[in-house]
Amino acid sequence: ALPAAAAPPTPLACRWLPGGELVAGFAKGEAGSVWAWGSDLGAARCIVSGRQLIDCFGPSRAGWLAFGEGERVGILRLVAGNLPTAATPRTLYTPAESAGDGWQAVTALAWSPDETALAVGLRSGSVLIVSVADGRVIQQLTPLPTAVKGLAWAPEGRGIIAANDRVIRLCDASTGISLDEIEPGWTINSVMLASWADDPASP
């Protein structure tokens, strides 16, 4: 359990690390934080604090943590079995120009399958693909008309699903071009891809 506080934080996301540790991000105004539990799930410890976490995603399979903090994207490498007690994430992306109105705030994140790029969804509806190596924007998808609610990469890395609150769109990751979209008729809060192994016993 987390230490007691006047107001409970809002959980954003959690992931298991390869070594069995659990890492979770929480939002609480400007005091968002990331907490970690050892493989024995004993006492929790704070590894990132004092962040205005708008959206938190990660860590991925390799132990990367990525999160949006206002208009900034931060990343942090988490080494299984050697989690820090306090860490300063590296800034991966900030907009070249900002009007300061929150229009370019980060609202969704998704790692590429090979973990060399991060898809970044903004309140403006823009979706950027950012290189993890140097923070360059290497592609921009056809923008959505309103804030991005969710992102998901296809397993082979060639397609990206982007959604706002009413439209789910499939885009080509290499060109940014929209390939197809559907409007299911209900409010969309997030998206994910699921895969199933072939079952010879299935009809």
Disulfide bonds with the S-S distance in Angstrom:
none
